[in-house]
Amino acid sequence: MASELTAEKLAQRALDVNVVTEEELRAVWSELGTRSVECEQLKQVLVRRGLLTNYQLERLERGFKTGFFYGNYKVQYGVGAGTFARVYRAAHRETNELFAVKVLRKRFSSDLEQAEMFRREGELGASLKHSNIVAIHEVYGKGTEHYIVMDFVEGHNLRDFFKVRGKFEPLEASRIIAGMLAGLSYAFQQGVTHRDLKMSNVIVSSDGEAKLVDFGLAGLGGGDDDASGEGANPRTIDYAGLERATNVRKDDTRSDIFFSGCIYYQLMSGQPAIAETRDRVQRLNKQRYQEIKKITEVDSNIPLPFVRVVNKALEFNPDRRYQTPAEMLGDLKLAMKRVKEHGADVDNTPVETSLLEGHDSQGQPRKLMIVESDTDLQNVFRKLFKKRGYRVLVTSDPERLFQRFYEDNQTADVLLLSTGRLGVSAVKAFNRLGEEPATKHVPVVLLLGDGHGKLLEHVKTDKHRAVIQMPVKSRGLRKAILTVSNNVT
């Protein structure tokens, strides 16, 4: 049991599986001054020094001896899991460069057919080199170990974004779809269709760029041509249903276009285009693809140029649909240009300032501590940032803020200090935050209230410590918080 594990036993386990070296451990013991410490103390030092992650520590505590390395790649933590594979962030042993390693699950790795499909999918994906497609660098398969090494993209998949955000502003959604279509168009020119296009297979990077993953399913597996759809790969059953209903081949790029339209529809309207179900019979039902409610019935405020693109992408008759990704991309770019030039109330916020805000690189909510004594403003800030995915904490006393950091240096990931009713005490707290060892690396924004502009000359800023003055729009405040969070070294 983990409760019986001593610090020395934990250290030995780490040595046994080669996740730390003797030299690294000597430095840790030297810092601690003794080996007679609680296991928790050792764990804190190992994590703080960047020698181990919480994921690695958990596996060590549970006594695992494998799963720490795949070839030359040292697993740091899991970033995603599906029915067939798990994806990990990993660092190269020698260069320390970050990669994503996709590992076939054990229950499929001993199945020769599944393992071969996984290998072929990886090799086909590795042939695609485009900025809107996640690059594959290595495909490994031996015995029961099968994995694919890909670029690690700082960001999150679109499905997770949608869960946090709900519907997107039309221009935001359009930028994402444009990136997807650029990747699909390149692949189509190489003779490859996606065949598993869904939000979880679209990664939005931290700079707002859409990147596609999991190419290669077209032509893999023998049953997808079955006229009944009964032999369809579970990963492509929605495609099988559409293809059977519209009488097209399984590698028809117009099916990718249809499902691009489904994603676009959901991002802008907040609702799925086709009914979501796990029932196989329903997923193969022709009416599921025919009876899509018009997007204007769901949200009448979507700009008409975008409505036209969605409607054409979702045409049930494939001959009336866009015929290539490039054709749809061309129309979409023209629609975006028109909306930017003539749209009355279009939000032109760049993707990078309105996505990702409330979540860190591991998909966990950022803890935002707000220091404000006015309860009305507290509620305004709480509502604004909770909507963006932050975990919001509030205090009205700057001194209490420091006490909390002394007790736990992980109290908050980013701070917002408002001079509101606090005045000069908020400025003093802001400057002190940059000096105290426990807080000097914490990103912080100081919001100067109306009439407090003269306090600016007393403020000490840095790249992760910024000041903004009222009046300011909520978008500007959000952007300031995001900027300082991303500037932490």
N, C-alpha and C positions, 0 to 999 in steps of 0.2 A: 504493500500500500504506500501511496505517496507520503503519508504522514510519518512513516518509519524511515524515510530516506534521509540520510545525513548529507551534509555538504560534501564531504570527501567521497562518498559513494556516487553522488551525482557527478562530481568532477571526473571520477574514474570512468563512468559510463560515457561521458563526453569524449574522453581520450580513446576509449575502446572503439568507438564508431568513427573516430578521426574528424569530428566536427570542431575540435580545438586542438592546439598543440601543447606540448609540455612547456614551451617557452611562454605561451600566452597564459597558461594557468599559473606559472610562477609569478608573473606580473600581477595577476589577480590576488593570489595569496599574499603577496607583498603589500598590496594596497590595503587588504583587510587586516594585516598585521598578525593574523593567526589563522589556523585551520579549524579552530574550535568555534565556529560560527553557526548560526542557524542557516538551514538550507535556503530560506527566503533571502537572506542577506547575500549569499553567493549568487543567486539568480539575478538579483537586482544589479550587481556589478557586471555580470556577464552580459546582460542586456544593455546596460548603459555604455559599456565599452564597444558594443556592436559585435561581440564575439558570437552570441547566440540570439536567436529570436524566441519569442514566446512559443511559437509552433514547435521549434526544435526542443525546447525545454519540456514541453508537454509530452512529446514522444519519449524523451529520455526518462522522465518520471514514470511513464507507463511501461518502461522496460523494452521498448522497441529497439531492434538492432539493425533494421533495414529501413529504406525509404528516406534516408538522409542524403543520398547521392544517386544521380542517374548519369552514368558515364563521368564526364568532367564537370558536371553541374551539381552544385551544392544547394539543396532545397532550403529556402528560407521560410516560406509559408504558402498555404493554399490560396488560390485566387478565384477558383471556380470549380464546379463539379456538375457533370451531366450523367445521363444514364450509362454512357459507354466509356467515359474517360474523366480524369481529374486533371486540373491545370494548376501548376505551381509556379511561383516566382523563384528563380534560382540564379546563383552567381557562378561564373566560370571559375574553376579552381585556381587557375594561373593569372588570368587577367582581371578577375573580379567583375567583369562585365555582366550586366543583368540580362536574363533571358526568361521566356516562359516555356515550361516543359509540360507538354500534354502527354499523360500516361494512360494507356489503356487499362481499364479495370481488370482485376485479377480474374473475375468470373468469365471474362471474354478472352483473356490472353492465352488460355490453353485451347481455345477454339480456333483451329487452323483457318477456317473461312473468315472469321471475324478479324483475326490477326492480319491476314493477308489483305483484307479490305482496308484496315487501318493503315497498313504500310503503303498501299497504292494511293490512298487518299493523301497521305503525307507527301509522297513523291510527286503526285500531280500538282498539289499546292505549291511545292518547292519550285516548280517551273514558272510560277507567276511572280514577276517583280514589278510592283507598282506602289506608289505612295499611299493608295487607298486600300491596299491589301496587306495584311500582316505577313511579313516575310518568314519563310521556313528555311532553316539552315541545316538541319540534320534530321534524318529519319533512321531510327534504330529498331531492330527487331531480332531478338535471339532468345531461344528458350521461351520462357514465359514473361520476359521483359520486353515491352514495346513502348517506345516513346517518340515524340516529335519535338524538336527544339525550334522555337520561334522567337521573333522579336518580342521583348517585353514592352508593352505599351502602357505608359502612365495614364490611367483613365479608368473608365468603367463601361460595362456593356450597356447598351441602350435600354434593355429591359429593366435594369436596376435604376437607371435614370428616371424612367417613366414611373416606376413605383414611387419614387420620391417626389417627382415634379408634377405628375399628372400631365395635362396637355401642355404642349409647347407653343410659343408664339409662332405664327406662320413662317416668318423668315428664318427663325432658328431651325424649325423642322425642315425647311427647304434646303438650308445649307447642309444639313446632315444627309438628306436624300441625294443631293447633288454629289457629295463625296462617294456615297454608295454606288451611284450610277456610273461615276467615272471608273471605279474599280471593276464593275460589271462589264462596262464597255471594253476595257482593256482585255479582260478575260475572254469575252466573246470573240475578240479579234484573234485570240490564241486558240480558239475552238473549244473553250471551256465554259460551261454554265455552272451556276452555284448549286442549285437544287436543294438547298436547306436554308433559304433566306428567311430569317426571323430576327426579332430585336436582340435576342441573346447572342446572335452571331454578328452583331455590329458593335465594334468598340469605338467609343468616342474618346480620343486622347485628351490630355490636359490642355492642349492648345486648340481644342474644338474640332479636330479633324476626324472624320468617320473612316474607319478601317474595317474591312471584311475579314472574317475568319471562317474556317471549315469549308473550303472549296474542295471539290473532287468527288462529290457523291454521284454525279451523273456518270452512268456507265458502270458503276461499281455495284456488285451484287447482281444476282441473276433474276430476281423475281419481279422487278419493277414494271416490266412490260405486260404483266398479267392483266388481261382485259377487265377482270373483276376487281383488281386492286388488292386481292387477298395476299399476293406475294410481296407487297410493297415493304421496303425497309421501313421500320417504325419511325426513323428520322425523316422520311420523305413522304409520309402518308398523306399529308395535305396536298403535296404536289401530285401524288397519284390520283387523289380525288378530283382535282382540277383537270388533269390530263385526260382522265377517263370521261369526265363530263363534256370536255371540249374536243375530244378526239384528236389530240396532238401527241407527238412523240415525247419521251421522257427527257430529252435533252433540248427541248424547244426553249429558246431564250425568252420567249413571250411569257412563259410561266414565271421566270424570275421577275419580269416586269410587273406581272399581276401582284406578286407578293411584295414587291417594292411599293406598289400602290397601297397595299394593306397597311404597311408600316407608316407610310406618309399620312394616310387617313387617320390612324390611331394617334399619331403624334399631334396632329392639329385639332382633332375633335375630342380627344380624351377617351374615345370608345373604340373597341376593336371593330374592324370592318366585317369580318366573318365570325360567327358564333364560336366561342372557345369551348371545346369539349374534349374529353379523353376517349369518348366512345368511338370505336373504330367505324361502326356502321354509319354514325352521324357524320364523321369526318369524310366519308366517301360519298355522302349524299349530294347529288347534283344541285339541289335547291340551296344548299349552304353557300354556293358560289354565285348563284343567280339572284338571290333575294337580299342583296346588300342595300341597306337604307342609304339614300342620298346623303352625302356629307352635309349639305346645307340644311337638312332636316335635323341634324344633330347640333350643328353650330352655324347659324346664319351669318355670323360676322367674319367668316373666312373670306379673304379677298378672292374675287371671281377668277383672276388668272390662275390661282393655285387650285381652285375648284375644278377648272377645266382639265388641268394636268391629272389630278386624282381620278376624275371620272373616266378619262381615256385609258389610264393605266388599268382600271378595274373593269373595263368592258368584258363581258362574259364571252362574246365572240372574239376569238384571238385575231381574226382578220381586221377587226375594228380597233384593236388595241395598238399601242406603240409596237413597232416591229423590231426595233433594236434598242438597247439601252442608250445609245448615242442620240437617237431620235427623241427619246423622253428627256434626256439631259438638255438637249438644245431648247426644247419647249420650256423646261423648268428654268433655265438661265434667263430666257426672255421674260418669263413671268416674274422672276425676282427683280429684274431690271425695271419692269413696269411698276411693280408695287413700291419699290424704293423711290422711284421718281414721282409717282402720282398718289400713292396710298396716303390717306389722311392721318391714320392712327397706327401706323405700323411701327412695331418696336424694332429698332435697328441695333439693339445691343449685340455686340459680338458674342458668339457662342461661349468663348472662354470666360466672359464675365458673368454669365448667367447659368451655366452648367457647373457642375463640380463644386459649387461654392461650399456647401455644408458638409462635404465628405472628404476624407483624406485619401491617400493613394491606395489604401487597403479597403476602401469602401465603408469605413466606419465614420459615424457622425463626428464632426469637429465640435469640441466643447468651447463655446463662446461665453466668456464671463463679461457681464455688463455692470459697470459701476455708475449708478445713477440714483439720486435720492427722490426724484419726482416720480410718483407711482404711475401717473398717466403716461409719462415717457417710457417708463419701464415696460408697460403693457404694449406700447407702440413698437418698441424695439423687439420685445419677445415675439410678437406676432410676425413682424417682418422677417426675422431670421429663422424662426421655426419653420416657416413656409419654405425656406430654402434648404432645409435639412439639417440645420445646426441643432446641437443640444444646448439650450440656452440656460445659463445660470445668472442670477442677479444678486447684487449686494448694493447697499446704499452707503457703506462705510469703507473708505480706502484702506484703513488700518486693518479691518477684517480681511481684506483681500490679501494682505501680506501674511497674516496669520495662517490663512488657508494654504498658501504656497510653502510656508515653513513646515507645515504638517504634511503636505503632499505636493512635490514639485510637478505632479501631473494634474494639478487642479483644473487647469484650462489650457487649451491649445492656442487661443487668441483672445485678446482683451479689447474692450471698448470702454473708454473713460469719457464721461460727459461732464463738462464744467457746469451745465445747467444750474443747479442750486449749490453745487460744491465749490464753484469758482476756483480760486487759486489753490485750494487743497487738492483739486484734481490734477492741476499742473505739477505740483510737488510730487504727487504720487506717480505721475507719468515719468518724471525725471528719475525718481528713486527706483522705479522698475528697471531702468536701464543700468543701474549701478549695483543692485543686489545680486549676488551670485545665483540665487534661486530663481530669479526672474529676468535676468539681463538678456536671455535668448528668446524670451516669449514675445511673439509679435503683438503689437498694440497700436490702436488708433485712438488719438485724443480728439474729441469733438468739442470745438469751442462754440459756446452758445452765443446768442445775440448779445452784443455789447461787450463781449469778452475778447475782441480782437487784439487789444493792447497786451494781453497775456502772451501773445505769440512770441515776443522777444525773449521770454524766459524759458521757452520750450527747447529741449535737446532731442533732436530727431536722429534717426539712422535709417538704413534701407528697410529694416523690419519694424520701424517705429515712426509712424506718420501722424500728421495733424491736418485736420480739415475744419473749415469754419462754416457755421450757419450763415445764411440759409443754404441747405444742400438737399438735393433730391435723394430719395431712397436708393436709387440706382447708384449714385455717386458714393453713398455710404457703404453699400454692398461691395462696390468695386475696391474701395480703400481697404476693407477687411480682407478681401481675397488677395489683394496685392501684397500686403504685409505678411500674410500667411505663406505666400509663395516665395518670399524673399528671405526666409530663414535659412541660414547656412548650416 
